């Protein structure tokens, strides 16, 4: 759940400064602000961020920041997580419409009923979920640590894994655990076309397929490496291969190309000719909106205190189990 501060008049585009990078840097110093950005953001936002990372890395940064203002260039569940960890700080999200299809696939009322039907199960929830779902969870995980966390849970303890069925399937394969999966998915990772990836492999026989575990099983079967966004970035940097077919949101390719400019990165195609391999929610944030959010100090993320406190406990358990 998230709400906004009282509405204020938004400046027109004509009132924007000529150099947004300098203007944002000035505001950052004035507000004692930190800009956290996900790898799937627009390249300009990635380049101006104080910290760039995946969900686990961003959670750690949010937990440890000394800034008074957190500007979260990502989607709203990420900004909610920052607010859960920093109740006394101002948390801004450049565009409140930057939601998440995976989080939306797990409505709190339906999940509460599902959980009540399995009272002997503990709930491990992927961080890509709403604050309400986190509040109903026992432990939060990310794609970086999901396998590690499930392995630490006693084998005789039944587990509900939510909301992503594909990450859940991957965890089952890696741990041998019998997880009860909520049937949620990400619109980006479920649209990659196995047929077109095979065609790309034929066209680029030396290219490795690297994939995020949120992808559908037929796509993962073609991957030589499966990992979180940070893990994919590291693998692309350290692998001797010179070409990669990248099956995750293509925003990550900006960092891959910066770190290894001599290598070739090919975004995995969707099932049709649309740009469905790009997250439409992540792309709602722009440099202009980020500047306006800092200038106006809104939209602000707020949470009811009982939800925040309930959601804080499973996040803290994740951080403790991920040391």
Secondary structure as GFF3:
##gff-version 3
##sequence-region A 1 323
A	DSSP	three_ten_helix	13	15	.	.	.	ID=ss1
A	DSSP	alpha_helix	20	31	.	.	.	ID=ss2
A	DSSP	beta_strand	33	38	.	.	.	ID=ss3
A	DSSP	alpha_helix	43	48	.	.	.	ID=ss4
A	DSSP	beta_strand	51	53	.	.	.	ID=ss5
A	DSSP	alpha_helix	55	64	.	.	.	ID=ss6
A	DSSP	beta_strand	69	73	.	.	.	ID=ss7
A	DSSP	alpha_helix	76	85	.	.	.	ID=ss8
A	DSSP	beta_strand	90	93	.	.	.	ID=ss9
A	DSSP	alpha_helix	101	104	.	.	.	ID=ss10
A	DSSP	alpha_helix	108	116	.	.	.	ID=ss11
A	DSSP	beta_strand	122	126	.	.	.	ID=ss12
A	DSSP	alpha_helix	131	135	.	.	.	ID=ss13
A	DSSP	beta_strand	139	141	.	.	.	ID=ss14
A	DSSP	alpha_helix	146	151	.	.	.	ID=ss15
A	DSSP	beta_strand	159	162	.	.	.	ID=ss16
A	DSSP	alpha_helix	165	175	.	.	.	ID=ss17
A	DSSP	beta_strand	180	181	.	.	.	ID=ss18
A	DSSP	alpha_helix	194	203	.	.	.	ID=ss19
A	DSSP	beta_strand	208	211	.	.	.	ID=ss20
A	DSSP	alpha_helix	217	220	.	.	.	ID=ss21
A	DSSP	beta_strand	225	226	.	.	.	ID=ss22
A	DSSP	alpha_helix	229	238	.	.	.	ID=ss23
A	DSSP	beta_strand	243	247	.	.	.	ID=ss24
A	DSSP	alpha_helix	252	259	.	.	.	ID=ss25
A	DSSP	beta_strand	264	267	.	.	.	ID=ss26
A	DSSP	three_ten_helix	282	284	.	.	.	ID=ss27
A	DSSP	alpha_helix	287	296	.	.	.	ID=ss28
A	DSSP	alpha_helix	305	321	.	.	.	ID=ss29
###
